[in-house]
């Protein structure tokens, strides 16, 4: 099934008539960003998840784009009948593939992509150039294997074996871009960009053969390919080109390798810990499968007020379903200022602590929050402390002065001890003295103290371990670290240690 239909010689009036017809049919028209050479661009839904995009070009061409489906074909058929439209013939696509050896060209340029159907991560488009005389060599190594059937390690090993033996280029399409555009439009633009980057001179063009796996190529790519055909390039746009042609198989290899490297990095950096069960939640391929579903659901548990990360494709059906089932919550505020002329809710309080005083200020009105109001507002205070607060000796300084933190429960994670161990001897000594003070204060009944072991989560980043403890124990955060202070956007109260009192007046929240 095609993913786009093109109609030529559509006058401005005919275009407006078609647009009015769509409105009368009950479709909700959404204006889209114009593409290159277009006069108008809009979209509408024909079902919950089936979107059709319409582009009207200055050349009077009208194109309809969507994911291939029976519904899309029926829609186009009804439109053709009502307006007596003729579909423009697309670039000739051969069903039977030609043998590479029979193609009288010197250079073979293959294209293929990886990650187009996944719900996480980028799409990588590969472009590989080889000479006809090298085809047999690569055929003997590839042995007709489909790159999609090889596991990650096999792809990496095969790439390493062939590294440096052919020229290639990679184009990356971010998840954000794919979320904002039709998938096939994104691929069209990506392939056009790769073709534009080819280092070919006019004298070489008639010696080239381009092989592209047909994913449902649209108008933009067809136009680009037709330009090259007019200059003598042989173009093969065909399903399974990555299996039938060595140059496209190699393009598939480099595209898959790039995708594997990115997903390996993303998976390692984004291991979550379920705040209820304490289990590590991972993803690997980023495919729209059960593994991704569990990760997305857990992300919403851990970060209920946050959007999904930028590497998640927000318009994918499985992501939309989770977003509808567990939508992002409106931010909760933990603390409200005590002053009548302010009374603003906040998840951030500014903590000034030195040897002589400890004071907490509202970030909005910059007024001092009294100890009495603070303790009444947060009577059963549990605090997860990061290493910056321990090194600053914040708790001992406060308990020796105003005592905002008295009777609170202090949580120290095992990662905190690891961070302190890595410090210079003098800094480490001071931090250990602070921990000793906290333990002694606990024995004296001034506060409570608990060490939280996160050793079972060695492959999880420290910030995610820290957030797990905060969520698990429903605690607030005491930190001097600006990055941790940004956790206020996650519905967590943060006591941010400010070094100098004069900084409060400059602070904006």
Secondary structure, DSSP 8 states (H G I E B T S, - for coil): --SEEEE-S--HHHHHHHHHHHHHTT---EE----TTEEEEEEEESSSS-EEEEEEETTS-EEEE----HHHHHHHHHHHHHHT--B---S---SS---GGGS--SEEEEEEEESTT-SBS-EEEEEEEEEGGGHHHHHHHHTT--GGGS-HHHHHHHHHHHTTSSEEEEEEE-HHHHHHS-HHHHHHHHHHHHHHT----HHHHTTEEEEEE-S---HHHHHHHHHHHTTT-EEEEETTHHHH-HHHHHHHHHHHHHHHHHHHHHHHHT-EE-TTT--EE--SS--SSHHHHHHHHHHHHHTTTS---TTB-TTSHHHHHHHHHS--------EE-S-TTT--EESEEEEEE-SS-EEEEETTT--EE-HHHHHHHTTT-EEEE-HHHHHTTHHHHHHTTT-TTTT-EEEEEHHHHHHHHTS-HHHHHHHHHHHHHHHHHHHTTSSEEEEE--GGGTTS-HHHHHHHHHHHTT-EEEES-HHHHGGGGGT--EEEEES-GGGTTT---
